[in-house]
Amino acid sequence: MAGMNIPFSTSAKGDINTNNILIRGTNSIKASNGPLIVLDGIIWEGDLADISSSDIARIDVMKDASSAAVYGSRASNGVIQITTKKGSSGAPTVTLSTNFGFTKAYEIRKALDGPGYVNMRVNLMKAVRGNNNEVNGINYYDDPSSLSGSALDEWMAFSKASGDPVSEWLTRLNFYPIEIENYKAGRTIDWADLIFQTGFKQDYNMNISGGSDRTKYYFSIGYSNVEGFVVGDEYEAIRSRLNLETKINKYISIGTNAQFAVRNQGSIAVGTHYNQMSPYSSLYDENGVMKQYPFDNGGQDGGSNPLLTREFSDDLNKTYDLNTKVWGMLSLPFDITYTLNIVNNFTTNKHYRHDSANSPANNSGGYAYRNNSSSHAWTIENLIKWSKIFGDHSFDITLIQNAEKYQSWYDSMSNSGFDPTDVLGFHAMGFGVNPVISSNDEVDTRDALLARLNYIYKDRYYLTAAVRRDGYSAFGQDNPHATFPTMALGWRISDGPFFKAKWVDNLKLRLSWGDNGNSAIGRYDAMATMGNIKILQAYGSSGAYYTKSGLTINRLANSDLQWEKTTATNFGVDFNLFGNRLNGTVEYYLSKTTNLLLDRQLPSIVGVKSVALNIGQVNNRGWKITLNSLNIDIKDKLQWYTNLSLSGYRNRIVHLYGDYDENGVEQDDTQNGWYIGHAIDAIYDYKSDGIWQKEELEAARAEGKAYAGYYPGDYKMVDVNNDGEYRPEDDRQFLGHKNPHFFVNMTNDFTIFNDFSFSFTLYGAFGGMKNYNYEHFGALTLNDFDIPYWTEENRSNKYPRMSERDIDAVPTTNYIKTDFIRLSNITLGYNVPSKLIGRLGLKSAKVYCNVENVAVWSPWPVWDPENTGGAVPRKFNFGVNMKF
């Protein structure tokens, strides 16, 4: 879908936060930029993971203000409308589908093995301590196995050492005793092999549908069990759905759409910081207990064991979600219909955790908590619709009245110091001696009125006009409501009497304009919020103290807080050409978001941190092109379809807080990185220009340019004013943007002999940058990835030297483009011929296999351009679909 970007998920759940889905880019600075999810015509409050993909009939994405107007109050960022399957008249049809497969890490970066780790420590110590500990060509950190005779004696004399030279050498390299022991015994650990796995996935779904002319039904039930590519990353779900509709008589129809889901996420994944672990570690101590610090005997300087938490903790995390829509429709005279929708959503979550007292990381006699949360959301919607055709004129008028309420409850208890035992974990919270309880309840309400007109003349000229008034309790008491008008015009040029191009099957122009609101803020942002503090109060003159509760104000109230408003204009062209062999859409849009919902930070002297205000403006513009083509069509032999979509967008901050300097220039918010006239995600920082080489840095300092704090092998920052120093006001530059702004997607589908299908999908994103600087600094007690870091013998202009100094000591950046093209999916399917399955009583059967995340091409040097901090999955799936 051109103009729509869905984030890359790495978890077993495939978790996608709707707030991170972007339709036409970013409009708001603080409020959510995520779209509204609508399921079967009603706003969806639940988790996307609760909707089974096998239940989905179609997905529509509404982008412009006019098409999204029916959901106005939360539609400024677009709408994703999901429609589930329904029953149909006829005998019952049963569909069974099963999907199983496995998941592996696309790439596991190589950490330093034993010899590489030792060599890194040698180079690191020489870089940190310098080469001044060298006499007659013998260095303090040289491997003594390369020395003999007087050279070895001289090397030992550096520290007046005696005994085993190997132990002395490793001690100089800051090896821990357990590392020395394992090095001499030749024992190493491959931590990546303990952390990553081949995860198994299984998914089963069954549905039955059918009905008569009066009653239609669809029922489904499904089960999923998924293991991720990281040990302990697991997800389990059971989903069930019932869609039922019946026509009582020719005037009254009723129905229900009900869904129940249970999610189980109560598994503890191991840590993935394997690059921080020494290959010369010991996983267990002499008593067979897993160690907290595998290469440190007793201290806490070594890396924490990534397997420890999973070994000594229990976790229960289950969510139960029931979503129901009950509706009734009454057919009235004059082609008027009245529909009543009543929606209820009930969600309950139990998250219990116990960290055992047996864990070497737990010195508090065990720790446990029990968090219980529940929520209830309801919607009542009254809808009146009138549709009529008078000759060449077609009218459709819709009136909607809507009311909503959301309420949630949260209780938490925790305890530690379980006595005499914590063997019952979170099942016996009262055994602890340090109880803590807390709670938080929230509520909000909404209401809306909508009037919309659709008018069509001669099936050639189109007009849509709507006005919606929305209210939300989170806004200030003076402005809880706002009005949002929209309008759209369409003209099918190809139906005009003057149009003569025979090769054009359809050509339509569209123009829309409208306002939508954004209310994605905290429920109590307009109110003064208070926090709880504990105060020690003295008992008279006795000298004893007791704890007393107090309140403190964290935020000022703002009764004028109101809706953030986005005004958008959209122009589009739809076309079908060459006997519908080629069709597509071209669109361009402009939007202006005003009354931005922002937290204004207040001076500390006020005593309150912030106040929520409507200030600032962001403009956004973009375009999209979608092309669908039938490239080859040889009847019963070969069909080849291609879908290509291109899109791009960019936003710009026009105003912020309205603070001006003495020259009348509006002030930026440098603390948050927001700059007037630039994009929200603009990068304003120092620019790197390779690596300082030894001779180059010496020459610069000989010219009187200090470049204090830099050493050969460090990243070289561009000195804009060439004064030999780096100052934020002089040497930072606008380098680019954090997020991509141009997107491309192409899918090719092939059908061969009507039975075989093959498809592959490519997508890419361009224009983003990230700071690849987190591997610049090593540490004396940590391993690292196997990278060709800079040394005097291995000079690089890409990877810096090993260093132990503070990352904030001097400016250091290394921004690299995250552009990429990904071969995201390859699928092969086979429709079993009816003559082969008829004997089994099957109506149809299909088998298929596919690979997800096949390959990626990018200048980003490590991991993945969409998940730069860690591994991503590659999935292999096999499936069978059967219809009875």
N, C-alpha and C positions, 0 to 999 in steps of 0.2 A: 504494500500500500504506500504509494508515493506520499512523502511528507510525514510519515509516521515512523517513529524510531522506538524500538523495544529493546531494553537493556539485556545484556548477555548474562545468563544465570549459570552459576557453577555448582549449586547445591544439588543434593539428591532430590529435593522437593521440586527443583526447577522454579524456585521462588522468584516472583516478579512483583516488585512494589509498584502499584499503579502510579504513584507520585513520580516515578522515574520514567514513565512512558511519556514521550513527547509527540504531540501532533502540531506541526507547524512551529516548532521551536519553543523558545522561552519568552513569556510575556511579563512575568512577575518576578520581583527580586526576592521577596520573603514568602509570599503565599504560594501554595502548591501550583505547579505547572502541569500536573498530571490530568488526564482526561476523566470524564465522568463515565462510569460503567453502568450500562442499562441492560437488564436481563428481562426479556419478554415484556418490554414496555415499562418496567418499573426500575427505579434507581437501586443498584445493587450495593448493599452495605457489607457483604461478606468478603471472604478471601477468594481470589481468582482460582486457587487450587481446588476449591470445592466444586467447581463447574467441570463436569466430565466432558472431555473433547468429543466423546462418542455421542453425546446428547445434543451437540450443536448442529443446527440446520444451516445457519448462515451468520455472518458477521458483517455489519455495516459500520462504516466510520463517517461521522458527520464532522466536517471541518469548518465550514463558513458559518457566520452568525445566524443566517436565516434558517438553515437546516437544523441547527441545534437549538433554535428558539424555544421549542416545546419543553426543553429541560433548562430553561434560561438561567436559573440561579447559580448553577454550578457548571455551566457549559462554555465558559470563556476559553477553556483549553481543549475544546472538542469533546465529542461523545463517541464511545465505542458501544454499539448496540448489538447485543447477542440475542439471537432467536433460537430457541430450542425446538426439537422435533415434536410433531404432533401426530395423532393417529389419523387414519383415513378409512373410508368406507370399504368394507370387504372382509374376507376371512382373516383371522389372526396371522401375523407375520412375526416370526421369531428370528432375531439376529444374534449370533454369537461371535465374539471376536476375542482373540487372545494375542498378546504382544509380549515377547520376551527378548532379552538381549543382555548386553553387558557394557559397562562403562570403564574406560581407562583414561589416565591423564594423557592429554595430547602431547605434552612435553614435560619431562622431569629434568630440571636443570641439574647438571652435574656439580656436586659439591666436591671439595678437595678430598682426595683419598689420603691414605697415610703418608706416602712420600711427598705428595703435593702440599699437605698440611705442614709438614716439617719445613719444606722449602719456603712456604709462605711465612712461617714464623722467623726464619733466618732473615729474609728480606725485610720483614716488618721491624725486627729489632734493630737491624742496621739503619733503617730509615728513621726510626724513633731516636735511637741513641747516637746515630751518626757513625762515620767510619773512623773516628779518632782513636778507637781502641784497636789500633793496628800497628804492628811492629814487624819490620823485615818481611812484609807481605803476608804476615799471619794475622788473621782477624779473631777477635774475642769470640765471635759467633760461628766460626768455621767448624765444619764437621771434623772431629778428631780422627775419624777413620781414614781421612785423606792425608794424615800427618804421621810421621814416625821419627824415632830418634830424638835429636836435639830440638827439632821443630815441635814435636809433641810436648817435650819438657817445657819449652818456652811458652807453648799455648796453655799448659796447666798452671804455669807461674803467673799468668795474668790475674788469677784470683787466689793464688797460693793454695791451689786445690791438691788433693791427694785422693787416691782410690780409683774408681772406675771413671775413665774419661767420658764414656757415653752418658752416664748419669749426670756428670758435671755439665756436659754440653746441653742436655735437655733442661737442666735446672736453669742455665743461663737463658734459655729460650722461654722461661717462665712456664714450663710444663709442670703439671701437678704430679704428685707421687703416683697416683693411679695411672696416669698417662705414661709415665716413665716405665712402670711395671709392665703395662700392656705393650709398649713399644718394644721393650727388650724381649717379651715373650712372643711377639709377632701377632698379637690379637687386635683386630679392628672391627668396627661396627659400621654397616651400611645403613644409616638412619633412614634414608629415603625408602629403602625396602621395607622398613617397619611401619612407615606412615602411609604409603600409597598402596592401593590394591586394585584388583579387577572386580568392580562391583556388579552384582547381578540385579536385573530388573525383570519384574513380571507384572502383567496387567491383564485383567480379565473383565469382560463386559458382556452383559446380556440385556436385550430389550425385546419387548413384545408390543406390537401395535395393531390396531384394527378398529372395527366399529361398524356402525350402521349409518343410515342417513340421518339419524337423530343423535346418536351418541358415538363419540370417537375417543379413543384412549391411547396413551403411550406410557409404558412403564419400563424403567431400566434399573439395573443394579450393577455395580462394578467394584472391583477390588484392585488396589495397586500396592506393590511392595518394591521399594527401590533402594539400592545401595549405591552410594556415591563412590568416587575414586579415592576418597580419603577414608581410612579405617574409622568406623564409627559414625560416618555421615549416612543416616538412614531415615527413610520416610515411609509411612504406611497410611493408607486412606481407604475408607469404604464410602461409596456415594450411591444414593438412590434418588430417583425422580419419578413423579407421577404427574402427567399432563392429561387432564380429563375435561371434556366439554360435552354438554348435552343440550338439545333443543327441546324444551318442555312443550312448547306449542309454537305457532308461527309468530308470536309476539315476544316470547321470553326465552333467552338462552343463559345458561349458567356454566361455570367451569372453575377449575383450580389448576394452578401450577405449583407443585410442592416439591421441595428438595431437602434431603437430609444427608449430612456428611459428618464423618468422624475422621479427624486427623490425628495421627500419632507421631510426634516428633521427639519422643523421649529417649533419644540416644545421644551419647556424648562422643563427639568426634575428637580424635587426637589432634594435637597441635601440628602445624606444618613448618615450624622453624627449624628444619633439619640442617640448614646451612649454618646454624649457630652451635652445632654440636661437634665435639671433637671425635674423629674416627677412632681415637685411642681411649674411648670411654669404657665404663663398665655399667651395664644396665642394672645389675643387682649387686647388693652388698654381700658380705660373707655369710649372712644369715638367709640369703635368698629373697630378701625384700627389695622391691623396686626402689631405686635411689631417686631422690629429688634432684640432685646435681650429679649427673653421671661421671663427670671428670673432676670433681672437687671433693676431697675428703673432709667433710665437716663444714667447710665454709660456704659462702653463698656467692662466690665470684663466678662460678661456672654457669653455663647455660642451663635453664630449667628443663627437666625431662618432658618432652612433648607427649609421652605416653602416660604420664603419672595420673592425670585427672581421670582419664577413662578407667584406670586400674582401681581407683579407690573411691569412685563416686557413683551414685545411683540417681537417675533422673526419670521422672514421670511427667510427660507433657502431652495432654490430650485436649482436643478441642471438639466440641459438639455444636453443630450449626443446623438450625431448622429454618428454612425460608419458605414462606407460603404466600401465595397470591390467590385470593378468592374473588371472582368477578361475576357480575350479572349484567346482561344487556337487554334492554327493553326497546322494541321497535314501536315507534309512535307514528301517527299519521303524518303525511306530507314528507315522507322519507327521512324523518328525524329519528335518531337513535340516542338512547341514554345508557351510559355504562357506569357502573359503580365498581371500583377496584379497592379492595382492602388487602393490605400487605402487612405481614408480620415477620420479623426476623428475630430469632432467639439464638444467642451464642453463649456458650459456657466454656471456660478454660480452667483446667487444673494443671498447675505447674509446681511439682514438688521435687526437692533436691536434697541429697544427703552426701556430705563429704566426710568420709570415715576418719575416726580418730587414729586408725592404724596407718594412715598416710604420713610419711615423713614430713609432708608440707603442712600438716595440721597439728598445731601445738595447743589447741584450745579444747581438747577433749571431744572433738567432733563438732560439726556444724550442719544445720539443716534449716530449710525454710519450706513453707507451704503458702503459695500464692493462688488465690481463687478469684476469678473475675467472671462477670456475666454482663450481658447487655440485652436490651430489648429495643427494637426500632419498629415503629408502625407508620404506615402511610394510608391515608384515605383520600381517594381521588374520585371526583365526580366529573364526567365527561359527556358533553352534548355535542352531537355531530349532525350536520345537515348537508346532504349531497343531492344535487339536482342538475339536470341538463335541460336547457331551453334552446333548441335548435343548435346553433353553432357555439352556444355559451354553456360552459360547465362551471358550476359553483361547488365549493366544499368549505363549509364554515365549521370551525371547532372552538368550543368553549370549555375551559378546564378550571376547576377549583380544586386545590390541593392543600392538605395539611399533613405535617410530619412531626414526629417526636422521637428523640433518641435519648436513652438513659442507660448508664453503665454503673456497675458497682465493683469495687476492688478491695479485697482484704488480704493482708499479708501478715504472717507471723514467722519469726526466726528465733533460733536458740543455739547456744553452744555450751561447751562444758558439761556434756552429758555424764551423769553419775547415777549408778555405778558403771553403766555401759551404754554405748550408743548403738548396740546391735540392732535395735528396732528402727533406727534412723528417723525418717520423717513420720513414722507411724506412732511415735511416742514423744511428741514435742515437749511435754511437761517434764521430762527427765533432765532437761538442761537447766543451767543456773543463770543464764544471761538472756532472758526473754525480751524480745522487741516486737511490738505490734504497730501496724499502721493501716490506714484505709484511705480510699479516695473515691468519691462518687461524683458523677457529672451528668448533666442533662442539657439538651438544647431542643428548640422547636423551630419549625419552618412553616411558612404558608405561601401560597402563590395563586394568582389569577392569570389566565391566558385567554386571549381571543385571537384567532388566526383565520385568514381568508386565503383560499387557493382559487384562482380564476384562470380558466383556459378558454381562449377564443380560437375556433377553427383548428384546434390541435396544433396551433402554430405560435400563438402568443401566450405567454405565461406570466402570471402575477401572483406573488405570495406576499402577504403583509400580516404582521403579527405585533402584538404588544403584550408584554408580560410584566406583572408587578409581583415582586418577591420580597419576603420578609424573613429575617433570621435573628434569633435571640442573642447571638454573640455580638451583634453590633450595639452601639450606644443607644440609650433610650430615646435620644432625639432623632435618630436616623435608622431605625430597624428595617425600613422598606426602601425599595428603589424600583424604578420603572425602566424597562428595556424594550425599545422598539426595534423591529427589523423589517426589511423589505428586500424582495428579490424579483428580478425581471428576466424573462427568457424569450428567445426568438429563434424558432426553427426555420432558418433561412432556406434550407433545401426544399421545403414545402411551398415556397413562394412561387407564383406564376411566372416570375421573371427568371427563375433559376434554371439553367439549361445544362449544367455539367452532369453528364450521364454517369461518370465514374465516381460521383459523390452520392452515396446512399443516404447520408444524414449529416447535417451540419447545423449545430445549435450554438447560439451565443447566450451567455449567462452573466448577469451582473447582480451582485447582492451587497447590501449594507446593513449594519445593525450593531446593537450593543448587547453585550453579555456581561454578567457579573461574576466576580470571584469572591467566594466567602471562605476559602480554605485557611482559616486562622484558628487560633486556640479559642475554645468556647468561652473563656473568661478574659480575653485580651482587652476588652473595653472596660473592665472593672479593676478596681484596686485589689491586688492580690496580697495575701498575707502568708507569712511563714511562721513555723513554730520554733521557738528556741527554749533551751533549758537553762535555768539560772540557779546557782547555789545560794540559798537563803540561810542566814544564821539564826539559831535559836537563842534569842536574847543574849545574855552574857555567859551562857554555858560553854560557848566555843564549838558547839555541834552545828552541823549544817544539814539541810534537807534540800531536795531538788524541787524547784517550782517552775511551772510552764509559763512562757511568755509569748507574745506575738510581735512580729515585725512586718512592716509594709515593704513589699518588694517592687511593686508597680503602682503608678498613678492611674486613676480612672480617667476615661475620656468618653463623656456622654455623646460627643459629636462623631465618634468613629462610625464610618459608613463603608458601603460597598466599594471594592476596587472594580473599576469599570474598563472593559476593553471594547473599543469601537473599531470594527473591521470592515474593510471593503474588499470584495473578491470579484475578479473577472475571469471567466472561463469559456473555453471553446470545446465542444464535444463533436466528434466526427466519426463517420464510418465510410470507408472508401473501398473501391474495387470489388463490389459485390460482397462487402463485409469481410474481405480478406484482411483488412487493416482497420482497426478502430483505436480510438484513444481520446485523451483529454489533455488540454494545456490550461494551466491556471496561474494567475498572479494575484498576490494579496498584499494588502497593507493594513497594519493594525496599530492602534495607539492605546496604551494602557495608562490610565490616569488614576489619581487618588490611591497610589500604591500603598499597600498595608505594610508599614515598616515600624520597627521598634526604634524610637529615638533615644539614644543613650544620654543620660543626664549627668551633670557634674556631681562629683562625690559629695560636695558640700550640701547638695539637696537632701541627701540621705536616702534617696530612692534610685534604683538602678536605671529604670527606663519607663517610657510611656508609649503606647501604641498610637500612631498617627496616620492620617491620609496625606501623604506628601510624595512628590516626585512624578516622573513620567518616563515610560519606556516605549519606544517605537520598534516595531518588528515588521520586516518585509520578507517575502519569499516567493518561490515559484515551484511548480511541479509539472512534469510531463509523464504521461502514462501511454504506452503503446502496446497493443495486443495484435499479433499477426498470425495468420495461418500461412506458413511458409511453403509447406508441401501437403497436398491432399490427393493421394492415389487411393481410390476407393478400395476398401477391404485389404489394403496392403500397408500403407504408411500415411500417417498424419503427423505433422510437426508444428507445434504452437510455441510462440515465444511471447513472454510478457517482459517488458522493459519499463522500469520507472526511474526517473531522475528527479531529484528535488534539492532545493537549497534554501537557506534562510540566514538572516543575521539581524540581531537586535542592537539597539543603541540607547544608552541612557541619555535622556534629554534634560531632566531635572532631578535633583535629589532633595536636600533639605531646605533649599532656598537661602543658604548662607553665602554672602558675597564678601569678597575682600575689598580693599580700598580702591581697587581699579574696576570694580563692578563685575568681577569674574566670579561665577558661582563655584563654591568650594567642593572638592571631591571628598569621598569617604575613603581615605587611604588605609584605614584600619581594616575595612572589609574588602578592599581592592576594587572599589566602584569609582569609575572616573567618568565625568561628564563628557559626552560626545563619543564614548567608546562602548563596546559591548559589555554586558554583565560579566562575561567570562574572560575579559581582556587580561593578557599577561603583561604586567609592567614590572620589569626586573632587570637584573644584570644579564648581559649576554656573554656566553662563553665563546672562545675562539681557539679551540684546540687545547694543547697541554704545554705548560712551560717546560722547555728544554733547558738543560743546564747552561749552555753557552748563551742562549737567548736571554735568560734571566740575569746572568752576570753582565751582559752587555747593557741591558736596560738600567741596572743599578750603577754601572759605570757612567751612564749619562746623567746621573743624579735623580733617577726615578726610583723611589724606595720600594714600592710594591711590598710594603711591610707584611710579614706573616706568610708570604708565599715561598714555596720551595720547588725545586725541579720535580716534575711529576704531578704538580697540582694543575687543576683547571685554570686556564688563563682567561680572565674577564676582560671585556673590551673597555678600555679607558677612553670614554667619549671625548673628554676635554684634554687628554694626553698630559695630565699633570702628575702622573705617578702615584695618585691616590684614588681611592674609591669612596665616593659619597653618594648617598641615595638621591640627593637633589641634582647631582651633576651627571651621573653615569648610568642610571637606569633608563631603559627604553621600552617602548611597546613592541613586544616580540611576536605576538600572535594571539591565539585564543586557546583556551583549555579544551573546548569541545569542538567536534567537527561541525562543518556548516554545509557540506555538500554530500549527498548520498545517492547511491546507485544500487539497483537490484535487478537481476535478470533471472528468469526461470524459463527453462526449455522443457517441453513435454512432448514425448514421442509415443504414438500408438502404432504397434506393428501387428499386422494380421488380426486386428481387433481383439487379440487375446493378451499380447504382451504390452506392457507400458514401461517407459523409462523416463526419468526426469532428473534434472540437476539444477541447483540454485546457486547463484553467485550474488554476494552483496558486498558493498564497500562503503567506507566513510572517509572523508578527506577534510583537512583544514584544522585539525586539532593538534595540540602539543602538550607534552608533560615533561616534568623535570626529572630526568634520569640522573639523580645525584645521590641516591640512597646507598649505592655501593662504593662511594668515594672513600669512606672511612672504615678502617678495620678496627679491631680491638685486640689487646694482648691475650684475651682469654677465649676468643671465639673463632670458630672455623669460618669459612666463607665459600662462595661459589667459585668454581674453577674458571677464572677469567684471566686473560693475559695482562695483568696489571703492570704498570710502568715500573721498570727498574733501569738503572744506568746501562745494564747489559741488554735489556729488552725494551728499548724506547718505543713508546706508543704515542699516537696523537689522538687516541680515542678513549683508552682506559687510564685512569690516574694511578698514582702510586698508592701503596699501603700507608696509612697514617693513623695515628692515635689522637691527633689534636681535636679540639672542640669544633664541631661543625659550624658554630656561629662566630668563630674567631675572625674570619674574613669572608667577604662575599664569595659564594661558590654556587654556580648553577650550571645546568647542562640540559637545555630544552631541546627535545627531539620530537619530530613529527610522529603522530600516531596514525597516519594514513594506512589504510589496509584494504585488501580485497580478500574475501573469504569464500572458499568453496564450502557452502554451509550444509548442503544436503545432496545425496545421490540416492535415488530410489528405483528399484526394479520390482515390477509386479507382474502377476500372471493370473488372468481370469480363466478359471477352469471351464472348458466348453460344457454346455448344458447336456450334451449327449453322454458325457462322462459322469455327471453328478446326478442326473435324473433318477437313476436307479437307487440312489441313496435318499431320495425324497427332498433334495436341496433345490431351492430356486436359483441360487447363485453361490459361488465360492471364489475367493481370491486369496492368493498367497503372495507375500511381498517381503522384501528386505530393504533396509536402508542404512546409510552411514551418515551421522551428523557431525559437523565440524571436521570436514575431511582435510582441509589445508588452509593456510593463511599466508599471505605475502604482505610484508610490512617493513618499513625502515626501523621500526621500534626494535631495539636489540635484544630484549629479554622477555620471557614469558609471553604474554599475549597483549596486543594493542587495546583490547576491550577489557582486560583484567590484568593490569600491569603489575599487580603485586603478588601474583601467585598462579598456580597451574589452572588449566581449564580442561573440561572433559571432552573426550571423543566417544560417541555412542554408536553402538551396533545393535540394530533391532531386527527382529524377525516376527512376522505376524500372519495370522490366518483369520479371514472374515467369512462367515457362513450365514446364509439366509435360508430359513425353512418356510 
